[in-house]
């Protein structure tokens, strides 16, 4: 699990302002660039769910994704239920909505 080659990194949260917020319309357009991810109903979060091979694989995914999130200083929410059902939720916590950072991380 790595950032795709040629993808820009995240803009530091300290420099994000309201002007970085993506409107629901722009978020919908940008969602086409990450087809495995789904927008929530109010278009403020990206979500991706999958079933890992087993509990260990789910943990390995979270650890690998966590390394990238920490490097980018942009942290998704990880939900592990029923021992191998994973959901990853991305949004810019500081602004409570989606920004370009979220699509970069996805």
C-alpha positions in Angstrom: 0.0 0.0 0.0 1.9 3.1 -1.2 1.1 6.4 -2.8 1.0 6.0 -6.5 4.1 7.1 -8.3 3.9 10.7 -9.4 1.1 11.5 -6.9 1.7 14.7 -5.0 1.8 14.6 -1.2 -0.7 16.2 1.1 -0.7 19.9 1.9 0.1 20.4 5.6 -3.1 20.8 7.6 -1.7 23.9 9.3 -1.9 25.7 5.9 -5.4 24.5 5.0 -8.2 27.1 5.1 -11.9 27.2 4.1 -10.9 27.9 0.5 -9.4 24.4 0.3 -12.9 22.8 0.9 -14.3 21.0 -2.1 -17.9 21.7 -2.9 -20.2 18.6 -3.2 -20.1 19.1 -7.0 -16.3 19.1 -7.2 -16.1 16.2 -4.8 -18.5 14.2 -7.0 -16.3 15.0 -10.1 -13.1 14.1 -8.2 -14.6 10.8 -7.1 -14.2 9.6 -10.6 -10.5 9.6 -10.1 -10.8 7.0 -7.2 -13.4 4.5 -8.5 -12.9 2.0 -5.7 -14.0 4.7 -3.1 -17.5 5.9 -2.4 -18.7 9.3 -1.3 -20.9 9.5 1.7 -24.4 11.1 1.2 -23.3 14.6 2.0 -20.1 14.3 0.0 -17.8 15.1 2.9 -16.1 11.8 3.2 -14.6 9.0 1.1 -15.2 5.4 2.2 -13.8 2.1 1.0 -14.8 -1.3 2.4 -13.3 -4.7 1.8 -13.0 -8.1 3.4 -9.4 -9.1 4.2 -8.2 -12.6 3.8 -8.0 -13.0 7.6 -7.4 -11.0 10.8 -3.7 -10.8 10.3 -4.0 -9.4 6.7 -6.4 -6.8 8.0 -3.9 -5.7 10.7 -1.1 -5.7 8.1 -3.1 -3.4 5.9 -3.8 -1.0 8.7 -0.2 -0.9 9.7 1.0 -0.3 6.1 -1.6 2.3 5.5 -0.8 3.9 8.8 2.8 4.4 7.8 1.7 6.3 4.7 -0.8 8.3 6.7 1.8 9.3 9.2 4.3 10.2 6.6 1.7 12.4 4.9 0.4 13.7 8.2 -3.2 12.9 7.0 -4.9 10.2 9.0 -7.9 8.2 7.9 -10.2 6.4 10.3 -9.9 2.6 10.2 -12.8 0.4 11.2 -12.1 -3.4 11.7 -15.2 -5.4 12.5 -16.1 -9.1 12.4 -12.3 -9.8 12.5 -11.6 -9.1 8.8 -14.2 -6.6 7.5 -12.3 -3.3 6.9 -13.6 0.2 6.2 -11.4 3.1 5.6 -12.9 6.6 5.9 -11.0 9.7 4.7 -11.8 13.3 5.1 -9.9 16.4 6.3 -10.7 16.4 10.0 -9.6 20.1 10.5 -12.2 21.3 8.0 -14.8 18.6 8.4 -15.0 18.0 4.7 -13.1 16.8 1.6 -10.0 18.5 0.2 -7.6 17.5 -2.5 -5.5 15.9 0.3 -8.2 13.3 0.7 -8.1 12.3 -3.0 -4.3 12.2 -2.9 -4.4 9.8 0.1 -7.1 7.7 -1.5 
